[in-house]
Amino acid sequence: MRIISGKYRGLKLCEFEGRDIRPTADRVKESLFNILADKVIGATVLDLFCGSGSLGLECLSRGAQFVCFNDNSPPSIAVLTKNLKKISGEKNYSVLRLDYAQCLANSLNKYDLVFIDPPYGSDAGIASLNAIGKGKILNENGVVIFERDRKFEGKIEGLTVFDERKYGKTYLTFFKGE
């Protein structure tokens, strides 16, 4: 796992041991950031289930203004901390150790990009989308990216699907505010 582009291009990131954690594959990440290319520079970003921080770190590398990393898993925060030490000169980020619902309910910031990549099989992704749709945390023209192992079906109040891509077993669904 590495940073694909930007000022930290090629930086190898620390990964989780074992197979319990599923980081976004480099191929999927590269495709994702090709789609988001013009939206990352200067963006405020929330990496809600950040894990190793791979998506948020990619945003910092590509010129995001600010990234909020959030995860409530101590092993995830430990790996994220190791990865943040690799970019020690970077100051435009924060790290929260909250449950996703608390993070969304207590957010004082508005975001241009929100990444939702919860453990597959969890209902946390849909619950997060519902909270974002009802809340006021997306900036105008903000985008929510939901990663999971199946196609998105249904509707989310306050959000509209505008794109969906499949990469192997991974689906990326893109939402915008209504």
Phi, psi and chi 1 to 4 in degrees:
 res  aa     phi    psi   chi1   chi2   chi3   chi4
   1 MET       -  133.0 -167.9  167.2   58.1      -
   2 ARG  -147.7  168.8   61.7 -172.9  171.3   82.2
   3 ILE   -86.0  131.3  -66.4 -179.2      -      -
   4 ILE   -85.6  -37.8  -65.0  163.7      -      -
   5 SER  -148.5  168.2 -172.5      -      -      -
   6 GLY    94.1 -163.3      -      -      -      -
   7 LYS   -68.2  -20.1   63.5 -176.3  173.1 -176.4
   8 TYR  -107.5   19.5  -57.3  117.7      -      -
   9 ARG   -49.1  132.5 -179.0  178.4 -173.2 -146.8
  10 GLY    86.7   -8.7      -      -      -      -
  11 LEU   -63.5  123.2 -179.5   69.1      -      -
  12 LYS   -79.3  130.4 -171.5  166.7  173.2   23.6
  13 LEU   -98.8  149.5  -62.1  173.6      -      -
  14 CYS   -69.5  144.1  -62.6      -      -      -
  15 GLU  -121.6  169.2  -62.7 -175.6   48.7      -
  16 PHE   -80.1  146.9  -66.5   93.5      -      -
  17 GLU   -85.1  149.4  -66.4 -176.8   20.6      -
  18 GLY    83.9 -171.4      -      -      -      -
  19 ARG  -118.0   10.6  -63.9 -176.9  164.1 -112.2
  20 ASP   -72.0  -29.4  -66.6  -19.0      -      -
  21 ILE  -104.4  138.8  -55.3  -69.6      -      -
  22 ARG  -119.9   91.2  170.9 -149.9   37.2   82.7
  23 PRO   -71.0  155.5   23.8  -28.3      -      -
  24 THR   -62.9  125.7  -59.1      -      -      -
  25 ALA   -62.7  146.7      -      -      -      -
  26 ASP   -55.6  -38.3  -78.0  -10.6      -      -
  27 ARG   -63.7  -42.8 -177.5  175.8   70.0   87.9
  28 VAL   -67.5  -42.6  174.5      -      -      -
  29 LYS   -62.5  -41.8 -172.1  165.8   64.6  169.8
  30 GLU   -63.1  -44.1 -173.5  167.6    8.5      -
  31 SER   -64.1  -42.8  -63.4      -      -      -
  32 LEU   -57.5  -47.6  167.9   62.4      -      -
  33 PHE   -75.6  -21.5  -78.4   95.0      -      -
  34 ASN   -66.9  -37.7  -75.2  -21.5      -      -
  35 ILE   -68.9  -40.5  -65.7  165.6      -      -
  36 LEU   -88.3    2.0  -64.6  175.6      -      -
  37 ALA   -37.5  -54.0      -      -      -      -
  38 ASP   -80.4   -8.3   62.6  -28.8      -      -
  39 LYS   -94.5  -11.0  -64.0 -167.7  175.6  -62.0
  40 VAL   -85.2  -42.1  176.8      -      -      -
  41 ILE   -61.6  122.9  -64.7  173.2      -      -
  42 GLY    79.4    4.7      -      -      -      -
  43 ALA   -79.2  153.0      -      -      -      -
  44 THR   -99.2  131.6   54.3      -      -      -
  45 VAL  -128.7  139.4  179.1      -      -      -
  46 LEU  -116.3  118.6  172.9   59.3      -      -
  47 ASP  -102.4   89.5 -166.9   -9.7      -      -
  48 LEU   -67.3  -44.5 -171.2   57.0      -      -
  49 PHE  -114.4   69.8  -61.5   85.6      -      -
  50 CYS   -68.6  -25.6   70.2      -      -      -
  51 GLY    55.7 -120.3      -      -      -      -
  52 SER   -75.5  -12.6   66.4      -      -      -
  53 GLY    89.1    8.5      -      -      -      -
  54 SER   -52.3  -45.7  170.9      -      -      -
  55 LEU   -70.7  -45.1  -63.3  174.4      -      -
  56 GLY   -65.5  -38.3      -      -      -      -
  57 LEU   -65.4  -38.1  -71.3  163.3      -      -
  58 GLU   -61.5  -39.9 -171.2   73.0   37.9      -
  59 CYS   -63.4  -45.2  -72.7      -      -      -
  60 LEU   -59.8  -42.7  -73.9  172.8      -      -
  61 SER   -61.5  -32.9 -177.7      -      -      -
  62 ARG   -93.8    8.9  -68.4  172.3 -176.6 -115.0
  63 GLY   100.6   19.3      -      -      -      -
  64 ALA   -62.4  146.3      -      -      -      -
  65 GLN   -73.2  -39.0  177.3 -175.9  -22.0      -
  66 PHE  -157.7  140.7  177.1   79.0      -      -
  67 VAL  -128.6  129.8  175.3      -      -      -
  68 CYS  -103.5  116.7  177.4      -      -      -
  69 PHE   -94.9  132.5  -64.4   93.1      -      -
  70 ASN  -135.8  135.8 -179.3   74.4      -      -
  71 ASP  -163.8  146.0 -152.3  -58.7      -      -
  72 ASN  -104.4    6.6   69.7  -13.3      -      -
  73 SER   -91.9  119.6  160.9      -      -      -
  74 PRO   -55.9  -41.2  -28.4   36.9      -      -
  75 PRO   -62.6  -36.8  -24.4   34.3      -      -
  76 SER   -64.9  -45.5  -68.4      -      -      -
  77 ILE   -62.8  -36.3  -65.0  -62.7      -      -
  78 ALA   -63.7  -44.6      -      -      -      -
  79 VAL   -68.8  -42.2  172.5      -      -      -
  80 LEU   -57.5  -45.5  170.6   65.4      -      -
  81 THR   -59.4  -42.0  -59.4      -      -      -
  82 LYS   -61.4  -41.7  -71.6  177.7 -171.9  175.7
  83 ASN   -69.5  -37.6  -75.2  -31.2      -      -
  84 LEU   -66.1  -31.5  -71.4  170.2      -      -
  85 LYS   -64.4  -25.5  -75.5 -178.5 -178.1  173.7
  86 LYS   -72.2  -17.5  -67.5 -178.5  174.7 -147.6
  87 ILE  -120.5   49.6   59.0  163.9      -      -
  88 SER   -56.7  -21.6   60.8      -      -      -
  89 GLY   -79.8  -10.4      -      -      -      -
  90 GLU   -79.0  134.4 -161.1   69.0   57.2      -
  91 LYS  -123.3   -9.8  -56.6  -75.8 -173.6 -129.6
  92 ASN   -94.2   58.2   48.6  -17.3      -      -
  93 TYR  -151.7  163.1   66.4   84.3      -      -
  94 SER  -136.1  158.7   66.4      -      -      -
  95 VAL  -124.4  124.1  176.4      -      -      -
  96 LEU  -113.5  146.2  -59.0  176.0      -      -
  97 ARG  -118.6   61.8  -65.3  165.9 -179.8   87.0
  98 LEU  -119.7  155.7  -60.5  172.0      -      -
  99 ASP   -60.9  145.1  174.4   78.9      -      -
 100 TYR   -54.8  -38.9   70.9   91.0      -      -
 101 ALA   -65.3  -41.9      -      -      -      -
 102 GLN   -64.0  -42.6  -71.4  177.0  -58.4      -
 103 CYS   -58.6  -46.9  178.9      -      -      -
 104 LEU   -70.8  -40.9  -66.7  171.3      -      -
 105 ALA   -68.0  -32.8      -      -      -      -
 106 ASN   -99.5    5.0  -62.0  -32.6      -      -
 107 SER   -66.5  127.9  179.4      -      -      -
 108 LEU   -97.5   -9.3  -59.7  175.3      -      -
 109 ASN   -97.6  159.6  -64.2  -39.7      -      -
 110 LYS  -113.4  146.4  -72.9 -168.4  166.0 -154.8
 111 TYR  -122.8  149.4  -61.8   98.4      -      -
 112 ASP   -87.5  -33.7  -60.1  -56.1      -      -
 113 LEU  -133.3  134.1  -63.4  172.1      -      -
 114 VAL  -128.3  122.5  177.7      -      -      -
 115 PHE   -99.6  127.4  -66.1  101.9      -      -
 116 ILE  -119.9  108.2  -59.4  174.6      -      -
 117 ASP  -135.6   68.2 -175.9    9.7      -      -
 118 PRO   -77.1  171.1   32.0  -36.2      -      -
 119 PRO   -56.3  134.3  -22.6   31.8      -      -
 120 TYR   -58.4  144.2  -76.5  178.9      -      -
 121 GLY    88.5   -9.7      -      -      -      -
 122 SER   -87.1  149.4  162.7      -      -      -
 123 ASP   -84.7   -0.9  -67.6  -25.6      -      -
 124 ALA   -63.1  -30.6      -      -      -      -
 125 GLY   -66.0  -48.2      -      -      -      -
 126 ILE   -65.7  -42.1  -60.8  -64.1      -      -
 127 ALA   -61.5  -38.4      -      -      -      -
 128 SER   -64.4  -45.2  -61.6      -      -      -
 129 LEU   -59.2  -43.5  -71.9  168.9      -      -
 130 ASN   -61.7  -42.7  -77.0  -42.5      -      -
 131 ALA   -65.3  -41.1      -      -      -      -
 132 ILE   -66.5  -42.5  -68.5  166.3      -      -
 133 GLY   -61.5  -35.7      -      -      -      -
 134 LYS   -87.4  -22.9  -68.6  175.6 -175.2  167.7
 135 GLY   -88.2 -171.3      -      -      -      -
 136 LYS  -125.8   47.6  -57.7  -71.6 -175.4 -138.4
 137 ILE  -103.6   -5.7   71.5  162.5      -      -
 138 LEU   -94.3  132.4  -92.3 -173.5      -      -
 139 ASN   -70.0  163.1  -79.1  -35.3      -      -
 140 GLU   -57.6  135.7 -172.3  174.5  -22.5      -
 141 ASN    69.1   14.0  -59.4  -43.0      -      -
 142 GLY   -67.9  155.0      -      -      -      -
 143 VAL  -128.4  137.0  175.2      -      -      -
 144 VAL  -111.6  131.0  179.8      -      -      -
 145 ILE  -115.4  121.2  -56.3   92.9      -      -
 146 PHE  -112.6  119.7 -179.9   30.6      -      -
 147 GLU  -106.6  131.6  179.6  178.4  -25.6      -
 148 ARG  -160.9 -176.5   68.4 -175.6 -161.3  162.3
 149 ASP   -97.3   11.7   61.3  -11.7      -      -
 150 ARG  -152.5  161.9   61.1 -169.5  175.1  -82.0
 151 LYS   -61.7  144.4 -174.2  173.9  178.2   58.0
 152 PHE   -79.7  133.8  177.1   79.8      -      -
 153 GLU  -132.2  143.1  -64.8  177.9    0.6      -
 154 GLY   112.0 -167.9      -      -      -      -
 155 LYS  -132.1  150.9  -70.1 -173.0  150.4 -147.9
 156 ILE  -123.6  121.4  -58.7  -66.5      -      -
 157 GLU   -60.2  127.8 -178.4 -176.8  -25.6      -
 158 GLY    89.9   -7.7      -      -      -      -
 159 LEU  -129.9  149.9  -63.3  175.2      -      -
 160 THR  -128.0  133.6  -58.6      -      -      -
 161 VAL   -73.3  129.5  173.7      -      -      -
 162 PHE  -120.7   -6.2   69.5   89.8      -      -
 163 ASP  -165.2  152.2 -163.4   -2.2      -      -
 164 GLU  -149.3  135.3 -173.7  166.4   64.9      -
 165 ARG  -129.3  149.8  -50.5  -79.1  176.3  105.3
 166 LYS  -119.3  131.2 -177.2  177.3 -170.1  -98.3
 167 TYR  -130.6   99.3  -56.2   94.6      -      -
 168 GLY    62.8 -119.0      -      -      -      -
 169 LYS   -94.4    1.7  -65.3  179.9 -179.4 -179.4
 170 THR  -102.5  132.6  -58.8      -      -      -
 171 TYR  -111.7  135.1  -74.4   85.2      -      -
 172 LEU  -114.1  121.1  -63.5  176.9      -      -
 173 THR  -113.7  130.6  -51.5      -      -      -
 174 PHE  -108.0  129.1  -62.3   81.5      -      -
 175 PHE  -120.4  152.7  -63.7   83.0      -      -
 176 LYS  -132.4  158.4   61.4 -177.8  176.9 -177.8
 177 GLY   -69.6  153.8      -      -      -      -
 178 GLU   -89.1      -  -66.3 -178.2  -24.1      -
